Amino acid sequence: MVTIVKKSGKHLNYWLKSLLAEIEALLVMNKKVTAVFDGDVLHPDAPLDLKPNTRYVITIQELNEPSVAGDAWDVLEAMTETIEAPPDWSSEHDHYL
């Protein structure tokens, strides 16, 4: 939380530096990156614009990719299911709701 108060001289300079540090901390950008783990090291799929020799916090989440190969129709077909229903379900759907 930032509080505005009257400051002067050295106190003003220190206060402004502190305020800028707080603002910079709030403006830290989070990046989402995909990577491949080879058993030892994570290899990012794209170059990273990060400062060398800087510590970062990394959150690991497994990426679940569709296991179906092919075009969009193949993916949609793999996502659909068949359910058991009465033969007249399409013509009498209001009756079954």
Phi and psi in degrees as GROMACS dihedral restraints (atoms count N, CA, C in turn):
[ dihedral_restraints ]
;  ai    aj    ak    al  type     phi  dphi    fc
    3     4     5     6     1  -105.1    20    10
    4     5     6     7     1   129.0    20    10
    6     7     8     9     1  -113.4    20    10
    7     8     9    10     1   129.6    20    10
    9    10    11    12     1   -92.5    20    10
   10    11    12    13     1   121.0    20    10
   12    13    14    15     1  -137.3    20    10
   13    14    15    16     1   161.5    20    10
   15    16    17    18     1   -76.3    20    10
   16    17    18    19     1   129.2    20    10
   18    19    20    21     1  -133.1    20    10
   19    20    21    22     1   159.3    20    10
   21    22    23    24     1  -147.3    20    10
   22    23    24    25     1   156.2    20    10
   24    25    26    27     1    59.9    20    10
   25    26    27    28     1  -133.8    20    10
   27    28    29    30     1   -61.6    20    10
   28    29    30    31     1   -35.6    20    10
   30    31    32    33     1   -63.7    20    10
   31    32    33    34     1   -38.5    20    10
   33    34    35    36     1   -64.8    20    10
   34    35    36    37     1   -43.8    20    10
   36    37    38    39     1   -61.3    20    10
   37    38    39    40     1   -46.6    20    10
   39    40    41    42     1   -63.1    20    10
   40    41    42    43     1   -43.6    20    10
   42    43    44    45     1   -62.8    20    10
   43    44    45    46     1   -42.0    20    10
   45    46    47    48     1   -64.8    20    10
   46    47    48    49     1   -41.0    20    10
   48    49    50    51     1   -62.6    20    10
   49    50    51    52     1   -41.3    20    10
   51    52    53    54     1   -64.0    20    10
   52    53    54    55     1   -42.0    20    10
   54    55    56    57     1   -62.7    20    10
   55    56    57    58     1   -43.9    20    10
   57    58    59    60     1   -62.7    20    10
   58    59    60    61     1   -39.2    20    10
   60    61    62    63     1   -62.9    20    10
   61    62    63    64     1   -41.4    20    10
   63    64    65    66     1   -63.8    20    10
   64    65    66    67     1   -42.9    20    10
   66    67    68    69     1   -65.2    20    10
   67    68    69    70     1   -43.2    20    10
   69    70    71    72     1   -61.3    20    10
   70    71    72    73     1   -39.7    20    10
   72    73    74    75     1   -63.5    20    10
   73    74    75    76     1   -35.5    20    10
   75    76    77    78     1   -73.7    20    10
   76    77    78    79     1   -24.9    20    10
   78    79    80    81     1   -94.0    20    10
   79    80    81    82     1     9.0    20    10
   81    82    83    84     1   -61.4    20    10
   82    83    84    85     1   130.6    20    10
   84    85    86    87     1   -92.3    20    10
   85    86    87    88     1   132.9    20    10
   87    88    89    90     1   -88.9    20    10
   88    89    90    91     1   141.5    20    10
   90    91    92    93     1  -120.7    20    10
   91    92    93    94     1   141.6    20    10
   93    94    95    96     1  -108.2    20    10
   94    95    96    97     1   121.9    20    10
   96    97    98    99     1  -131.5    20    10
   97    98    99   100     1   138.3    20    10
   99   100   101   102     1   -97.3    20    10
  100   101   102   103     1   147.4    20    10
  102   103   104   105     1  -150.4    20    10
  103   104   105   106     1   163.7    20    10
  105   106   107   108     1  -115.0    20    10
  106   107   108   109     1   132.7    20    10
  108   109   110   111     1   -98.4    20    10
  109   110   111   112     1   121.1    20    10
  111   112   113   114     1   -93.4    20    10
  112   113   114   115     1     8.3    20    10
  114   115   116   117     1   107.9    20    10
  115   116   117   118     1   -23.1    20    10
  117   118   119   120     1  -125.7    20    10
  118   119   120   121     1   -42.3    20    10
  120   121   122   123     1  -132.5    20    10
  121   122   123   124     1   144.9    20    10
  123   124   125   126     1   -85.3    20    10
  124   125   126   127     1   128.6    20    10
  126   127   128   129     1  -111.7    20    10
  127   128   129   130     1   110.0    20    10
  129   130   131   132     1   -64.5    20    10
  130   131   132   133     1   146.7    20    10
  132   133   134   135     1   -73.8    20    10
  133   134   135   136     1   -18.6    20    10
  135   136   137   138     1  -138.3    20    10
  136   137   138   139     1   155.8    20    10
  138   139   140   141     1   -59.6    20    10
  139   140   141   142     1   146.2    20    10
  141   142   143   144     1  -107.8    20    10
  142   143   144   145     1   136.8    20    10
  144   145   146   147     1   -96.2    20    10
  145   146   147   148     1    74.7    20    10
  147   148   149   150     1  -123.9    20    10
  148   149   150   151     1   154.1    20    10
  150   151   152   153     1   -74.9    20    10
  151   152   153   154     1   131.2    20    10
  153   154   155   156     1   -64.4    20    10
  154   155   156   157     1   152.3    20    10
  156   157   158   159     1    57.8    20    10
  157   158   159   160     1    33.2    20    10
  159   160   161   162     1  -117.5    20    10
  160   161   162   163     1   137.8    20    10
  162   163   164   165     1   -82.2    20    10
  163   164   165   166     1   138.1    20    10
  165   166   167   168     1  -128.9    20    10
  166   167   168   169     1   154.0    20    10
  168   169   170   171     1   -94.5    20    10
  169   170   171   172     1   129.2    20    10
  171   172   173   174     1  -121.1    20    10
  172   173   174   175     1   130.2    20    10
  174   175   176   177     1  -106.2    20    10
  175   176   177   178     1   128.1    20    10
  177   178   179   180     1  -101.7    20    10
  178   179   180   181     1   129.3    20    10
  180   181   182   183     1  -139.2    20    10
  181   182   183   184     1   128.0    20    10
  183   184   185   186     1   -69.1    20    10
  184   185   186   187     1   134.9    20    10
  186   187   188   189     1   -91.2    20    10
  187   188   189   190     1   115.6    20    10
  189   190   191   192     1   -91.6    20    10
  190   191   192   193     1   103.1    20    10
  192   193   194   195     1   -91.8    20    10
  193   194   195   196     1   148.8    20    10
  195   196   197   198     1   -59.4    20    10
  196   197   198   199     1   136.3    20    10
  198   199   200   201     1   -88.2    20    10
  199   200   201   202     1    -2.6    20    10
  201   202   203   204     1   -91.2    20    10
  202   203   204   205     1   128.6    20    10
  204   205   206   207     1   -96.7    20    10
  205   206   207   208     1   155.2    20    10
  207   208   209   210     1   125.1    20    10
  208   209   210   211     1  -161.0    20    10
  210   211   212   213     1   -89.5    20    10
  211   212   213   214     1  -176.0    20    10
  213   214   215   216     1   -61.0    20    10
  214   215   216   217     1   -34.6    20    10
  216   217   218   219     1   -64.8    20    10
  217   218   219   220     1   -37.5    20    10
  219   220   221   222     1   -65.6    20    10
  220   221   222   223     1   -39.8    20    10
  222   223   224   225     1   -65.3    20    10
  223   224   225   226     1   -45.4    20    10
  225   226   227   228     1   -62.8    20    10
  226   227   228   229     1   -40.1    20    10
  228   229   230   231     1   -63.2    20    10
  229   230   231   232     1   -38.7    20    10
  231   232   233   234     1   -67.9    20    10
  232   233   234   235     1   -25.1    20    10
  234   235   236   237     1   -86.2    20    10
  235   236   237   238     1   -13.5    20    10
  237   238   239   240     1   -89.8    20    10
  238   239   240   241     1   157.6    20    10
  240   241   242   243     1  -134.1    20    10
  241   242   243   244     1   162.3    20    10
  243   244   245   246     1  -109.7    20    10
  244   245   246   247     1   132.7    20    10
  246   247   248   249     1  -116.9    20    10
  247   248   249   250     1   153.3    20    10
  249   250   251   252     1   -76.7    20    10
  250   251   252   253     1   129.0    20    10
  252   253   254   255     1  -149.5    20    10
  253   254   255   256     1   159.4    20    10
  255   256   257   258     1   -61.7    20    10
  256   257   258   259     1   151.1    20    10
  258   259   260   261     1   -62.2    20    10
  259   260   261   262     1   -26.0    20    10
  261   262   263   264     1   -97.3    20    10
  262   263   264   265     1    18.7    20    10
  264   265   266   267     1   -60.5    20    10
  265   266   267   268     1   -40.6    20    10
  267   268   269   270     1   -67.4    20    10
  268   269   270   271     1   -36.1    20    10
  270   271   272   273     1   -86.5    20    10
  271   272   273   274     1   -21.4    20    10
  273   274   275   276     1  -119.3    20    10
  274   275   276   277     1    34.6    20    10
  276   277   278   279     1   -61.0    20    10
  277   278   279   280     1   -33.8    20    10
  279   280   281   282     1   -64.0    20    10
  280   281   282   283     1   -34.3    20    10
  282   283   284   285     1   -64.0    20    10
  283   284   285   286     1   -35.4    20    10
  285   286   287   288     1   -88.7    20    10
  286   287   288   289     1    -7.0    20    10
